[in-house]
Amino acid sequence: MFENLSEKLGKVLSNVRGYGKITEDNIKDSLREIRLCLLEADVNYKIVKEFTENVKEKALGEEVSKSLKPGDLFVKIVKDEIVNLLGETIPLNITKGFDVTMLVGLQGSGKTTTAGKLGNFVRKHNHKKPMFIACDVYRPAAINQLKEIGKSLGIEVYSEDGKDVLGIAKNGIEYAKSNGYDYVIIDTAGRLQVDENLMNEIKEIDNEIKPSEIILVIDAMMGQDAINVINGFNECVKLTGCILTKMDGNTKGGVALSLRHLTNVPIKLIGDSEKLDGISEFNSERMASRIIGEGDLLSIIEKTEEVIDKDEAERTAKNFQKGKFDLEDFLSTMKQIKRMGPLENLLKLLPGASKMGLNNINVDPKLLARTEAIVLSMTPEERKNPDILKASRKVRVAKGSGTKVEDVNRLLKQFEMMQTMMKQMKNGKLKMPF
């Protein structure tokens, strides 16, 4: 989402880093560029004005003038101000007991899918036993959609015929308590706009059930209209937070930078892919690092720890150390990488990704699937010893994988290069380019 903003801000801050002294004159152009970057990203103009004034005041302060590296301190000031805009990181309100979270939002914000992601998230990260209550009784497809999501995740969905939303919510909670569930997610009806009747409905649920959390699911691509939507819901029920969906999209991202400052509603989670595990905790420090082009290595590490099979990774590492990295290890490594989601999303989190051109890389998932098919079409003996793959064997592998002999040759060549590089790294002969 912040790709364009990050790239432009990164260039501005890179220039300032080289300054031996910070003066009003030499940061004037940089502040103007920062102002334009933020406005182009659709950040509220009042916030932009306040932001640049704060940065200027701190940059011309005594602490910066005495610093040995004033340029670096200027970058830190910008980052700290972005963190202030995003607000403090507030996690989900999850207790050791029984929790109820009500999701509200406009139609098309991705609320029902987000319910599934949230259930999957709290089960995985908080060891809760979630259940869904289908309270969107006006759109039949919503109940069916929630049931399909629940089925794919192995999470039960409570639903009833009829339009008594409050009754359904009450009965669902009683059912959850009786059946050992300890985290209930109520999926309410999406509104086309801030509809008075439907607002009264969620107000009744709030008054009667008193959910632990009332979270607004909002489309990050809405732009500044999102602020009005948040304020509209917040006037009706006291929102405890919001989830920004479609953060992996192409939108400018200004709403994320404006939201907390203008509404005082914290961003708790962000939807960062369409998959049902595509949701993560919002962290203002890490987000600020991404925005100024410093990357987010901690998120890469966490994602890796979530999906990597430690035993399998250790086995591959030992083979690598012994210089015995074969196509079995290659296949195992590739499967682990696939579990981490789109590779280009991870590359963008690396520090200086835009400078290295990593933010514009597109990895075709079909290419990974084709590579996997080729390796799987080989016998175990061929995977352990690719040198025995002569012409007739290559033809058989190509037919078995639905590819061409040229594709098999290309893969073997790439694997050979990888083996050579790994041997050089093992022997300390490969010089890294940084």
Disulfide bonds with the S-S distance in Angstrom:
none
